[in-house]
């Protein structure tokens, strides 16, 4: 039975689907109160930032005059956020559909989903952690008052687990997590050959084709994500530099970049970083990512020369965060699947 058919036969189910709508309303109110501008981002792009692990969705765009051109359905609004920052818009946010190819349909995944991105001037990734706490508490209060019509509580039950949203939330560095949960020292796995050896000793089936990121993601998902406290939101920060082509290097530890991810229950909810503002360095990193894509046999991504030009003209000091609204809605609606908070989920469309 399709979702619209279920809703037609059981109108009371609508409240669960309204959660996402009210989250979007509350996000707009939150940032408007902070005098952030709202950017309307295109969802098509002629080029994208180079990230070797990215699997973008493409379309053939017939412009009639110049013929058929390849266009990308954006995986995030980042290139447009940065270009408008260069132009001088200042602090802003955007709520948009974004797209990922080769995304396995599942409880937490969909090839298209809704994301909020915001950019905080003169800030770093620790400020983004504070922003995220304040925003999500604001959303909880808004939902309690305007949708559920009940007294606000900083605690809620999600899939029989009580989550306590009372600040301050847990903060854990990747280096500490590797040490505590995997008995791995980050400094000892900088070379991919050494990392493969460590992973094999742990019992993972690692091949010579598995690159550094694949091994890290496997160990992180198996040995760290599963150890995070499901009853308290957790910020995991200071990710290995190999995984962060768009973030600033931590000046106190050149093995990591100033990147943070927010986990609630078992879900990655948000990803952000202190933005790299050096256009020359960004171009150098993009070229490295471009070569890595070729090495992995992935389809090339059109090099974003416009973004590099913009960065070279001067990007202000800024930190940016992307937050997945669908997964947040799952938690606040106590839904076990992303299908249960979207009227037309991908599993029914395709």
C-alpha positions as CSV (number, residue, x, y, z in Angstrom):
1,X,0.0,0.0,0.0
2,X,1.3,3.4,-1.0
3,X,1.8,6.1,1.7
4,X,-1.0,8.3,0.3
5,X,-3.4,5.3,0.4
6,X,-2.4,4.6,4.1
7,X,-3.0,8.3,4.9
8,X,-6.4,8.2,3.2
9,X,-7.5,5.2,5.2
10,X,-5.8,6.3,8.5
11,X,-5.9,10.2,8.7
12,X,-4.4,10.1,12.2
13,X,-1.1,9.1,10.7
14,X,-0.7,12.5,9.3
15,X,0.8,13.9,12.5
16,X,3.9,11.7,12.1
17,X,4.4,13.1,8.6
18,X,3.8,16.7,9.8
19,X,6.9,16.4,12.0
20,X,9.2,17.2,9.1
21,X,7.1,20.1,8.0
22,X,7.2,21.6,11.5
23,X,10.9,21.0,11.8
24,X,11.4,23.1,8.6
25,X,9.2,25.8,10.0
26,X,11.1,26.0,13.3
27,X,14.5,26.0,11.5
28,X,13.4,29.1,9.5
29,X,12.2,30.8,12.6
30,X,15.4,30.0,14.5
31,X,17.7,31.5,11.8
32,X,15.4,34.4,11.1
33,X,15.6,35.4,14.8
34,X,19.4,35.4,14.3
35,X,19.1,37.7,11.3
36,X,20.4,35.0,8.9
37,X,19.5,35.4,5.3
38,X,17.8,32.5,3.5
39,X,19.5,31.4,0.3
40,X,17.5,29.7,-2.4
41,X,20.0,27.3,-3.9
42,X,19.9,25.7,-7.4
43,X,19.7,21.9,-7.3
44,X,21.6,21.7,-10.6
45,X,25.3,22.5,-11.0
46,X,27.7,22.4,-14.0
47,X,30.6,21.5,-11.7
48,X,31.2,20.2,-8.1
49,X,33.9,20.3,-5.5
50,X,36.3,17.4,-6.0
51,X,35.7,14.6,-3.4
52,X,37.1,11.2,-4.4
53,X,34.4,9.3,-2.5
54,X,31.5,11.3,-4.0
55,X,28.9,9.6,-6.2
56,X,26.9,12.4,-7.8
57,X,23.7,12.0,-9.7
58,X,23.9,13.4,-13.2
59,X,21.4,14.5,-15.8
60,X,21.7,15.4,-19.5
61,X,20.6,19.0,-19.8
62,X,19.5,20.0,-23.3
63,X,20.0,23.8,-23.6
64,X,18.9,23.8,-27.3
65,X,21.4,26.6,-28.2
66,X,24.6,24.8,-27.0
67,X,23.3,21.2,-27.1
68,X,23.3,18.6,-24.4
69,X,25.4,19.2,-21.4
70,X,26.0,17.1,-18.3
71,X,24.6,18.6,-15.1
72,X,24.9,17.4,-11.5
73,X,22.1,17.1,-9.0
74,X,23.8,18.7,-6.0
75,X,25.0,16.5,-3.1
76,X,25.0,19.6,-1.0
77,X,24.5,23.3,-1.5
78,X,28.1,24.1,-0.4
79,X,29.5,25.5,-3.7
80,X,26.6,28.0,-3.8
81,X,26.9,28.9,-0.1
82,X,30.6,29.7,-0.6
83,X,30.1,31.7,-3.7
84,X,27.5,33.9,-2.1
85,X,29.7,34.3,1.0
86,X,32.5,35.6,-1.3
87,X,29.9,38.0,-2.8
88,X,29.2,39.3,0.7
89,X,25.8,38.0,1.8
90,X,27.1,37.2,5.3
91,X,25.5,34.7,7.6
92,X,22.8,32.6,5.9
93,X,21.1,29.3,5.7
94,X,19.5,27.1,3.0
95,X,16.9,24.3,3.1
96,X,17.1,22.2,0.0
97,X,16.7,18.8,-1.6
98,X,20.1,17.1,-2.2
99,X,21.0,13.9,-4.0
100,X,23.4,11.0,-3.7
101,X,24.0,8.3,-6.2
102,X,24.7,4.7,-5.3
103,X,22.9,5.2,-2.1
104,X,21.4,1.9,-0.8
105,X,17.8,2.2,0.0
106,X,17.3,1.5,3.7
107,X,15.9,2.7,7.0
108,X,18.4,5.6,7.2
109,X,19.2,6.2,3.5
110,X,17.6,7.6,0.4
111,X,19.0,8.9,-2.9
112,X,17.3,12.3,-2.2
113,X,16.7,13.9,1.1
114,X,16.2,17.4,2.7
115,X,19.2,19.2,4.2
116,X,19.7,22.4,6.1
117,X,23.0,24.1,5.7
118,X,24.1,27.2,7.6
119,X,27.2,29.4,7.7
120,X,28.4,31.2,10.8
121,X,30.9,34.0,10.3
122,X,34.1,34.3,12.4
123,X,33.3,30.9,13.9
124,X,34.9,27.5,14.0
125,X,33.6,23.9,14.4
126,X,33.2,24.2,18.1
127,X,30.8,27.1,17.5
128,X,28.9,24.8,15.2
129,X,28.5,22.3,18.0
130,X,26.9,25.1,20.1
131,X,24.7,26.1,17.2
132,X,23.5,22.6,16.7
133,X,22.6,22.1,20.4
134,X,20.7,25.4,20.4
135,X,18.9,24.7,17.1
136,X,17.8,21.2,18.0
137,X,16.5,22.3,21.4
138,X,14.6,25.1,19.7
139,X,13.1,22.5,17.3
140,X,12.0,20.3,20.2
141,X,10.3,23.2,22.0
142,X,8.6,24.3,18.7
143,X,7.3,20.8,18.1
144,X,6.0,20.4,21.7
145,X,4.2,23.8,21.5
146,X,2.9,23.8,18.0
147,X,2.4,20.2,16.8
148,X,2.2,17.9,19.9
149,X,0.6,20.5,22.2
150,X,2.3,19.3,25.3
151,X,4.8,20.6,27.8
152,X,8.4,20.7,26.5
153,X,10.8,18.1,27.8
154,X,14.5,17.8,26.9
155,X,14.1,14.0,27.0
156,X,12.2,11.8,24.5
157,X,11.9,8.1,23.7
158,X,13.1,6.9,20.3
159,X,12.6,3.2,19.5
160,X,12.5,2.4,23.3
161,X,15.6,4.3,24.1
162,X,15.4,7.5,26.1
163,X,17.5,10.3,24.6
164,X,18.5,13.2,26.9
165,X,19.0,16.4,24.9
166,X,19.9,18.5,27.9
167,X,23.1,20.5,27.1
168,X,26.0,19.9,27.2
169,X,26.2,17.0,24.8
170,X,29.0,14.5,24.6
171,X,32.1,15.5,22.6
172,X,34.6,12.9,21.5
173,X,37.7,13.3,19.2
174,X,38.2,10.6,16.5
175,X,41.8,10.1,17.8
176,X,40.5,9.4,21.3
177,X,37.7,7.1,19.9
178,X,40.2,5.1,17.8
179,X,42.4,4.7,20.9
180,X,39.6,3.8,23.3
181,X,37.4,1.6,21.2
182,X,39.8,0.2,18.5
183,X,43.2,0.3,20.3
184,X,44.5,2.1,17.2
185,X,46.8,5.1,17.3
186,X,46.1,7.5,14.5
187,X,49.8,8.3,14.0
188,X,50.4,4.6,13.3
189,X,48.0,4.2,10.4
190,X,49.0,7.2,8.2
191,X,50.3,4.9,5.4
192,X,47.5,2.8,3.7
193,X,49.8,-0.3,3.7
194,X,50.1,-0.1,7.5
195,X,46.4,0.6,7.9
196,X,45.6,-2.5,5.8
197,X,47.9,-4.6,8.0
198,X,46.2,-3.3,11.2
199,X,42.7,-4.0,9.8
200,X,43.7,-7.5,8.7
201,X,45.1,-8.2,12.2
202,X,41.7,-7.3,13.5
203,X,40.0,-9.8,11.3
204,X,38.7,-7.6,8.5
205,X,38.8,-8.9,4.9
206,X,40.9,-6.2,3.4
207,X,42.2,-6.3,-0.2
208,X,44.9,-4.3,-1.9
209,X,42.2,-2.3,-3.7
210,X,40.7,-1.0,-0.4
211,X,41.9,2.6,0.1
212,X,42.5,4.5,3.3
213,X,39.0,5.8,3.5
214,X,37.3,2.5,2.9
215,X,39.3,0.9,5.8
216,X,38.6,3.8,8.1
217,X,34.8,3.8,7.4
218,X,34.7,0.0,8.0
219,X,36.4,0.3,11.4
220,X,34.6,3.4,12.4
221,X,31.2,1.9,11.6
222,X,32.0,-1.4,13.3
223,X,33.9,-0.3,16.3
224,X,33.2,3.3,17.1
225,X,29.6,4.2,15.9
226,X,28.3,1.2,17.8
227,X,30.0,2.3,21.1
228,X,28.5,5.9,21.1
229,X,26.0,6.5,23.9
230,X,22.5,6.1,22.3
231,X,21.0,8.0,25.2
232,X,22.9,11.3,24.6
233,X,23.7,13.2,21.4
234,X,27.4,13.0,20.6
235,X,29.7,15.3,18.6
236,X,32.6,13.4,17.0
237,X,35.3,15.8,15.9
238,X,38.8,16.2,14.5
239,X,38.6,13.8,11.6
240,X,41.7,12.5,9.8
241,X,42.9,15.0,7.2
242,X,42.6,12.3,4.5
243,X,38.8,12.6,4.8
244,X,38.5,16.4,4.8
245,X,39.4,18.1,1.5
246,X,37.3,21.2,2.3
247,X,38.2,21.8,6.0
248,X,41.0,23.6,7.8
249,X,43.8,21.6,9.3
250,X,43.9,21.6,13.1
251,X,46.9,23.9,13.9
252,X,47.6,21.8,17.0
253,X,47.6,18.5,15.2
254,X,48.3,18.3,11.5
255,X,46.9,14.7,11.3
256,X,43.4,16.0,11.7
257,X,41.1,18.6,10.3
258,X,38.5,20.8,12.1
259,X,35.5,18.7,11.1
260,X,32.6,17.6,13.3
261,X,29.8,15.1,12.9
262,X,26.7,14.9,15.2
263,X,25.3,11.5,16.1
264,X,21.9,11.0,17.7
265,X,21.0,7.4,18.6
266,X,22.7,5.4,15.8
267,X,22.3,8.1,13.1
268,X,24.7,10.7,11.7
269,X,22.6,13.8,11.7
270,X,25.0,16.6,10.8
271,X,28.4,17.2,9.3
272,X,30.4,20.5,9.4
273,X,33.8,22.1,9.6
274,X,35.8,25.2,9.9
275,X,35.9,26.1,6.2
276,X,39.2,26.2,4.3
277,X,39.5,29.8,3.0
278,X,42.8,29.5,1.1
279,X,41.9,29.2,-2.5
280,X,45.4,28.0,-3.6
281,X,45.4,25.3,-1.0
282,X,41.8,24.3,-2.0
283,X,42.8,24.0,-5.6
284,X,45.8,21.8,-4.6
285,X,43.6,19.5,-2.6
286,X,41.0,19.3,-5.4
287,X,43.7,18.2,-7.8
288,X,44.7,15.4,-5.3
289,X,41.1,14.3,-5.0
290,X,40.8,14.4,-8.8
291,X,43.8,12.0,-9.2
292,X,42.4,9.7,-6.5
293,X,39.1,9.4,-8.3
294,X,41.0,8.4,-11.4
295,X,43.0,5.9,-9.5
296,X,39.8,4.4,-8.1
297,X,38.3,4.1,-11.5
298,X,35.5,6.5,-10.7
299,X,33.9,8.8,-13.3
300,X,35.6,12.2,-13.3
301,X,33.7,15.2,-11.8
302,X,33.9,18.5,-13.7
303,X,36.5,20.6,-11.9
304,X,34.8,23.6,-10.2
305,X,37.0,26.4,-11.5
306,X,34.4,29.0,-10.5
307,X,34.5,28.0,-6.9
308,X,38.3,28.1,-6.9
309,X,38.2,31.6,-8.5
310,X,35.7,32.7,-5.8
311,X,37.9,31.4,-3.0
312,X,40.9,33.0,-4.4
313,X,39.1,36.4,-4.4
314,X,38.5,36.1,-0.7
315,X,36.3,33.8,1.5
316,X,35.6,35.2,5.0
317,X,36.5,33.2,8.0
318,X,33.5,31.0,8.4
319,X,32.2,27.6,9.7
320,X,29.5,25.7,7.9
321,X,27.2,22.8,9.0
322,X,24.9,20.5,7.0
323,X,22.1,18.9,8.9
324,X,19.9,16.1,7.6
325,X,16.2,17.0,8.2
326,X,14.8,13.5,7.3
327,X,16.8,11.7,10.0
328,X,16.0,14.3,12.5
329,X,12.4,13.9,11.7
330,X,12.7,10.1,12.2
331,X,13.9,10.6,15.7
332,X,11.3,13.2,16.7
333,X,8.5,11.2,15.1
334,X,9.8,7.9,16.6
335,X,9.9,6.5,13.1
336,X,12.1,3.4,12.4
337,X,12.5,4.2,8.7
338,X,13.1,7.3,6.5
339,X,10.1,6.1,4.5
340,X,7.8,6.8,7.5
341,X,8.3,10.5,7.5
342,X,8.1,11.2,3.7
343,X,4.9,11.2,1.8
344,X,6.5,9.9,-1.3
345,X,9.6,7.8,-0.2
346,X,12.1,6.6,-2.7
347,X,11.2,3.0,-2.1
348,X,7.7,3.7,-3.5
349,X,8.9,5.9,-6.3
350,X,11.5,3.6,-7.8
